[in-house]
Amino acid sequence: MTYIGDANDVTTIRNDAMEFFGLYFAASDEDEGKRIDAAFVESFAGRQAPPWWDDGRRASALVHVYDLIAPLDAELAAVYLRRLGRMASKYLENRDDVHGAPPDAFRGRVMPSWGAKSDSHDDKWNTDVVLTGLLAYPMAAFARRVADRPARYPALHDQAIGLITATIQTYEAYRDECHLVESDPHAYYLFPHAYADLKCTNGVSGCEGFRERADKPIPYNTNLSMMKALAELALAADSALYRSSGAATPDQLRMATEEAPLLIAKNVAFFVDHLRPKTLSDGTPYVEWDYQVVKEGIENLAHGGLDLGCLAVILEDQIRLDALLARAGRTERIRLSPALGARFANTFLRKVWKSNELSENVDGSGERSTDYNQGTTGWVWLAQFDPWVWTRCRDTTFVKPSLVHDNHAALLRYRKFNAMKHLSDFAGQNWLITPAPTAVGQTPPTNILDQKWLLVLSGVVIADLKGDSRAQWDHQVVTFSPDMAGPDDPSATSGPLNWAIGHYSIPRPAGSPGAQYLVRFSVESWAPFVSLSAIFNQGQSINSGFAVDAWRPEHFASGTNVVTGQPVNNLFNGVNVDLAVRDTDAWLYRIGYNITLLGKIVFVAPSF
């Protein structure tokens, strides 16, 4: 039986990815296309629903594994991307407007979407925003990855351009069901007005609910399903590949790169503002939420996982989406933060999970059973906020064999967070940067880009590490990276590198940070130091302890200098720290740091 271990070296990653692909996908691109066609033949004949859910999950899983492999093995990644492209093109070929399906009975036209005869809608043909998002996502995700690496995939350019246009068509078709107004900080899709005319006479449950909710906001997971697709669409449409193509019209570009990011930002705000922050008795923050804003009760595990899985994609695209918002002159931003991610992680660890069984609902209520253990998929990415999430998800998946394509892919993609906790909440940051003088006899730099800089970073970062045993030390590796140049978007002004660039009139390359270049620091010498800053023991201290055992730079990154075209190495990536705490009520809250660096400010090509 397939098992996912802790090892995360390149060889293991490649082997695990190939095993994953062999388990869940057809032997060839052609066979994959035939499988999809066969599923739609059955759905158009009314014998089964279209493959929305399974194929939506399958395609998302393949995106995870492509993203995992792309930096490590270009040839293998190309295999996975071509397969994703075949799947995406087949979804387009079987879209209602392309295939020749009946009109949507509630919208009065054939939709560029994927519908079916629905017994919960008076046995009429109906399309749905959530199901549309499931199959629009692989189209946009494929196109975005081709557009991000156009030189690597020249044979896929035309296909990607066509899929971007097709996804814009799908978005445009549902715009009149979207509440997006200037005066409201929230945006969301609405149930169609025509649902109010449902007769609900066939005895099928659920029909009355659709009728009652006409013109009301659709559930969170159904909104976020479309936001996930639109996030990828916005980035793909903004690419040089699409903007330079004959397919790109001004109106399409405005919808995809200006309106869609605004809709995403306001819809995320809609979701976040309806969360209920909670605190456990030991002070641990977590969060609860309902299925939808129209009261129906607590969110269940499956739909909660879909909510969070969509947020994972939006979070990965957050910096670039915020850059599009800034360029359009908008003040809105994607309201996702490490603090919110930590709350979601605590919800999983303290409410949903218990002894390798998952609860029916996100607040821990309802039945608790291994029958829910497939439902880890949307939660695994929260391991970046607490490594225990990955371990609990992995162990839960295998206590009763529950490995399927989507949780398998998520466990592979986010395994890197298993051994290390990523800290991003700073209590305070300070810095000093000044030109490094040359010694007697040294030739001074003739170009400001060759100037060496002395950079000192100091501050306090939140660790929030709790002991788990009175008998032994609990060890945890953490990593953090102080603010060097703000987020990689055009609005970024914070950090020592941006200050130095402005103060010393260092010329920037053409384009925008985050899109055409990244501001980085290439290190020549370094001397980090990390220490305890705040600790706490809740009860009587019995054999409690706190330690900073060691520290070292995170593995340096490398890239291409966009000014010189030459490779650049030793890009500062933060600091790794070995921490330890002992006693069940002991907390290591904060660590202090002082990092001295000598190096150069460089402008590096992005690697998406």
N, C-alpha and C positions, 0 to 999 in steps of 0.2 A: 504494500500500500504506500502511496506517495506520502511523504512527511516533509515538513518544512522546518529545517534546523536553524540554529542561531548563526552559523557561518555565513559571512556575507562578502567573501573575497570574489574577485572577478570570475574565476573559474566556476565557482559555485553558482554565481548569478547566471552565467551563460547556460550552464547545464540545467538549472531549475527553469529558466525561461524556455528552453527547448522542450523540456518535459511538459510544461504547461501547454505550450502550443500543440504538441502532439496529442494531448488528452482531450482538448475541447474543440479543435478545429479540423476541418476536412483535409484530405491529403493534398489537395491542390486548390488554387484560386478558382478554377473552373468548377470543381466539385462544390466549393463553398457557395458559389453563385447558384448552382442547381438546387442546393438545399433551400436557399432563401426563396427562389422562384416557386419551388414546390409548396412551401408554407403559404405563400400568397395565393396560389391556385386554390388551395383549400379554403382560404378565408374569403376570396371573392365568390366562391361557390356557396358560402354560408355554412360550411361544415365546421369551421373553427375560427377563432379570433386570429387576426394577424399576429405575427411574432413580435409584438411590441416589447413585452416584458423580458422574455428570454434573450432576444437579440439585442435589446437595449443594454442589458447587463453584460452580454457576451462582448459586444463592441467596446463598452467602457473598460472591460477587463483587458482587452487587447491594447487599448490606449495606454493603460498602466504599464504593461510589459514593454511596449515600444519605448515609452519614456524612460524606463529603467535601463534598457539595453542601448539606446541611441548614443550615449556618451562613451560606451565601452566597445561596441562592435557594430560598425556602420553597415557591414554586409548583412548581418543577421537582422538588424533593425529595418533594413530595406525590405526584407522578406515580410516582416510583420506589417509594415506600412502599406505595401502593395496589397496584402490581404485585407487590411482595413479599407483600402480604396475600393477593392472589389465589392466588399459588403456595402459600402456607402453608395456606390453606383447602382447596385441592385435595389437598395431601398428607394432610390430615386426612380428607377424604372418601374417600380411597383407602387409609386405614389398615386393617389386617386386620380389626379388630373392627367398624369402621364399614361396610366393604365386604362383609363376609361371607366372609372367607377361611377356609381350613381351620385347625384347631388346630395350634399348634406341637407337633411330635411329641415334642420333648424337654422341653417344659414342661407338656404336658398340658392346654393351654387356648388359646383364641384370644387372641393378645397384642395390646395397643394399640400395635402396631409395624408394620413393613413386612417381610413374609417372602416366601419363594419356595421352590419345590421345588429342593433342593440336591443335586447329584450327589456332592458330597464329604461328604454326610451321609446316605448310603444312599438317595438319591433321595426323601428325606422333606422335608416342609415345615419350614422352620427360620427363626427370626429371629436377629438378631445385634446386640450392643450398639453396635458401631462404625457399622453401617448405620443403626441407629435414631437415633444421634446426628446423623448427616448430615441427616436430614429433620426431626428435632425442633428442630434449631437455627433454621431459618428461622421456625418457628412462634413460638419464644420470642423471637427477635431482633425480629420484627415487633411482637409485643406489648410488648416493653420500650420500643421507640421511640415507640409510641403513648402508653404510660403515662408516659414522660418528658415528653411535650409534649401533655398532654390537651386544652389549650385550642386547640391548632392542628388537632387531628384529632377533633372530636366525633363525626363520622359513623362513626368506626372503633372507638369504645369497646366496643360489644357484641362485635364480632369479636375484638378483643384479649382481652377477658375470657374468651371461649370457648376461645381458643387457649392461654391460660395454664392453664386447667383441664385441657385435653386433654394438655398437656405434663406436668403433674403426674401424670396417670393413667399416662402412659408411664413416667415415673420410678418410680412406685410399683410397677409390674409387674415391674421388675427388681431390686427391693430385696433379695430373698432370694438373689440371686447376688452381692451386694456384701459384701466383707469390710470392715466398718466397726465396730471395737470400741474401747472406751474406752482399753484398755491398750496399743494399738498406735498409734504415730505415723503409720503408713502405712495407706492405704485403697486398694482396687482391686476391680474386678469379676473374677469367676472364670468359667472355662468351666463350662457346666452339668454336673452330676454324671451326667446321663443320657448324655452323650457317651461314657462308659466302655462303654456297651452297643452302640456302633456295630459293624456287622459288616464293613464295608469289603470287600465281595465283588464290587463292580461294576468294579473295575480302575481307578478314578479316583484319581489321586495326591492327597495331602493329607488323605484321610480318616483314615489312621493317626495323623497328627499331632494331629488333633482328639481322637481316642480317647485318646491318651497324655496329653493335657493336661487331661483332665477334672478339675475341682476345683482347677486351678492358675490363677494370675493370667493374664489375657488380655494381649496386647501393649500397649506404651505408647500407640501411636497409637489403638488401639481404646478404651482407657480415656479418653484425652484428648478423643476425639470426643464422648463423652457429657458430659465436664466442660465443654466449650465451650458446649453447649446448656444445661447446668444453671446456668452463670454468668449467662446472660441470663434464664433462668427465675427465679432468685432475686431479681434486681432488679425484674423485672416483677411478680412476686407480692407484693413488698413495697410496691408503689406504692399511693398513696391510691385510685387508680382501682379496683384489684382488691380491696383491703381493704374498701372501702365497698360492694362489689357483693354481691348475694345468693349468688353462686357460691362465695365464699370461706368455707370451713369452717375451724375451728381446727386440725384435723389436717392439712389441706392446707397451710395457712400455716406450720405448724411444719415440715413436710417440706421445703417450698420455701425458706423463709427462715432456717431454723436448721440442719436436717440437711444440706441440699444444700451450703451454704457450707463446712460442716465436711468433708464428703466431698471437695470440691474441694481444700481446703487440704491434707488428708492425702494425696490422690492426687498433687498437685504435689510434695509432699515425697517420696513414693514414687519419682517420676521423678527428681527432683533428686538424691536420695541414691544413685541407681544410675548417675549420670553419672561419667565418669572424667576428672578434670581433668588436662590435659597442658600442657607448656611447650615451645615451639620453642627452637632453639639461641640465638636472639637475645633470649630472655626473654619472647616473646609468649605469653600464656596462651590456651588453647583447650580444647575439650572433645570427648570421644568418648562414644558410648553404643551399646548393643546394641538389637536389635529387641524383645526382651522379657527379663524377668528369668529365665525358663526358658531356658537357654542355647541360642541358635540363631545366634549370630554378630552381626557388626556391623550396625547399622541402615543400610538403603539410602536413596538420595536421596529417592525418592518418599514412603516412610513417614516419613523424617526431616522432610521438608517438612510433612507432616500433623501430626506432633508439634508442630512450632514454630508452625504456623499456628493451632493450638488455643491454644497458650500466648499468642499475640498477643491473642486475645480476652480471655483470663483476665487478662492484664496490664492491659488497658484498663479492666476492671471491678474491678481489685484493691482500690482504695481503698474502694469501696462494699461489696465482699464482706468486707473486713476490718472495716468498720463493723458489718455484720451479725453477724460473729463476736464482736466486742466487746460488742454489745448483748445477745447471748445468754450473756455471761459466759465465753466461751471464750478461752483464751490462744493458740490456734493462729492463724497468719496465713498468707497466701499467700506462699510463699517464692520470689518472683521479684525480682531485683535488677538494677541497672545493671551490676554486675560480671559477673553471669551472662550478661546480654545481650551484653556485650562479648566474652565467651568464645565464644558462639555465632557472633557476627559474624566473629571471627577464624577459626573453623572453616570458615566459608564462604570467606573471602578467601584463606586460606592452605592449605586442604586440598581443599575441594570445587571451587573455581574455578581454572582455569588457561588463559590465552590464549583466553578466551571459549568454553571447553568445560567441562562439568561431569562430575564423577566419578560412578561407579555407587554408591559408598558414602560415608558421612559422614566417614570417616577418610581419604578420598582413594584408597582401594584399589579394585580392580576396573577395569573398562573406563572409559575417558575418551572421550567422544564428544559431538558436537552433538546426537545423538539424545536426550540427556537434558536438553536445554536448555529444555524446557517446565517443568522442575521447579523453577523459581525462586520460585514463588508463596509458599510458606511461609517463605522466607528474606528477602523484600524488607523486611519491617517492621524487620529488624535494622539498617536504615540509620539509625535513631535513635541507635544506638550507634557506628556508623562510616559516614559518608556514602558511602564507596566501595562499600558493599554495593548501594546503589541503582544506581549507575553500572554496576557489573559485571553486575547482574541485567538491566538494560535492554540493555546491549550484547550480552550473551549471548543474550537473547531474539531479537535482530534479526540476529545474524551468520548464522544459518540461520533463516528466518522460523518462529518458534515461538510467536506471539502467540495466546493463547486467552483465554476469558473471565476465568479467575481470575488469571492473571499480569498481564493487562491492567489489571484493577481494582486489584490490589495496587500496580502501578507508579504508577497515578494517585493512589491514596490516600496513599502514603508518599513521593511526589515532593518534598514540602516539606522532607524531611530531606536531600535531595541536596546542597544548597548550604551546609548548616550542621551542625556536629557538636554534639550536645547533651551537655553535661557534667553529671554528677550525683553523682560520687564526690568527696567533700570530705575533704582531709587534716585540716582543722580549720576551725571556724567560731567567730567571736566577734561580739557585738553590744552595743550600748548604746542604750537608748531612754529619753527623758525628755520631760516636757511642755515645749513651746516657750513661752517667756515672751512676753507682749505688750509692745509698745513704749509709751512715754509717750503718752497720748492715745488709745490703742486701747481698744476695748471688749472686756473679757475674755469668754470664752464662758460662757454660762449653763447649758449642757448638756454633759456629759462627751463626748457624741458629736460635739460641735462643736470639741473640743479639738484643736489642732495638736500634732504630736509631732516631735521631732528624733530621727532613727533613723540609727545608724551601723552598718554591716555590714563586717566584715573577715574574712579567712581565706585559705585555700589550696585550690584545686581541681585535680584531676588532669586533665591535658590529653592525655597519651600520644600526642603527635604525632610521627611519624617522617618524616625526610627521604626523598625518593625520587629525588634527582638531585644530582650534584656540579656540574652546569653551570648550574643555575638554582634560584631560590627556589621552594619549594612553599608555596603560600598556603592557609590554611584559616580559615574563619569558625567560631567556636565561640560557644555561648551557655550561660549557666548562671544559676540562680536560687537564692540562698542560702535557707536555711530561715527562713521568715517566721512561719508558724503551724503547722508540722508538716503531716502529710498531712491531707487533708480527710475526717477520720473522727472519731467521738465520743471516741476514746481519745487524740487528739492533745493534747499539753501542751507541746510544744517551741516554740522560737522567741520572738522579742521581742514579737510581737503578743499571743500567749497570756499571756505574763508580764505585760504591761501591763494586759490585760483583768482578770486576777486581782488584781494588786497595787493597781490604782486602782478596783476594783469597777465596771468597765464592764458594764452589763447586756447580756446576750446576747439575741437574738431567741428566740422559741419554736422548739422543734425541735432537730435535731441538725446539727452542722457536717458538710458533705459531702452532706447530704440536703436540708435546708430552707434552709441558708445557707452561705456561704463567708466566711472571714475574710480581708480584703484590706487593702492600703495604697494610698490615693489620694494621688498625689504632686503637690505644688505646685512644689517645687524639687529639683534633684538635682545631685550632683557625684561621678561614679564615677571610679575610678582602678584600672588593672590593670597588672601588671608581671611579668617573668620571676621564677620562684621556684626552679626546678630544671631543669638541662639536663645532657645527657650525650653524649659522643662516644665510640663504642666502640673505634675504631681510631685511627690517626694522623689528626689533624685537618688536612684539606686543603680549604681554601676553605669550611669549615663556617660556619654562621651561625644565629642565633636572633633573632627579633624579635617584639615586640608593637607592631604598626603603629598601631592605633587601637582605641578602644572607645566604646560608646554604649549607652543603654538599649535593650532590646528594645522593639518596638512596644507601647505601653501598651494594656491591655485596657479594656473598658467593660462596664457591666452596670446592673442595677437595685438600688438600695438597698432591702433588704427592710423597713427600719424606716420610711423616709419614702415609699417607693414612687416616688422620683424617680430619674432617670438619674444614674449616677456614672461619671466618666471618669478617665483617667490612672492606671489600676490598675497598680502596679509588676509587671513581668513578667520581671525579670532584666536581664542585661547581655549584649550581643554584643561579641565581641572579634575583631579581625583579627590572626591569628598567621601567622608564616612561619618555615620551617626549611630549611636547606640542607645537603646531604651525605647519602649513603645510609646512613651509620651514626650519624647525629645524631638525638637524641631531645630534644624539648621536653616534659619530664615534668609540670611543675607551673607554675601561674601564681598570683600573689597578687593580692588585690583589697582595696580600701577604698572603700566606697560610702556617701556621706552623702545622706540624704533628709529632706525636710520635707513633712509631709502629715498626713492623718487616717486613723484606723482605721475601716473601714467593713465592714458585713455585706451581702454581695451575693447575689442569687438565683442558684442554680446554673443552668447552661445545658448540658444533657446532649445 
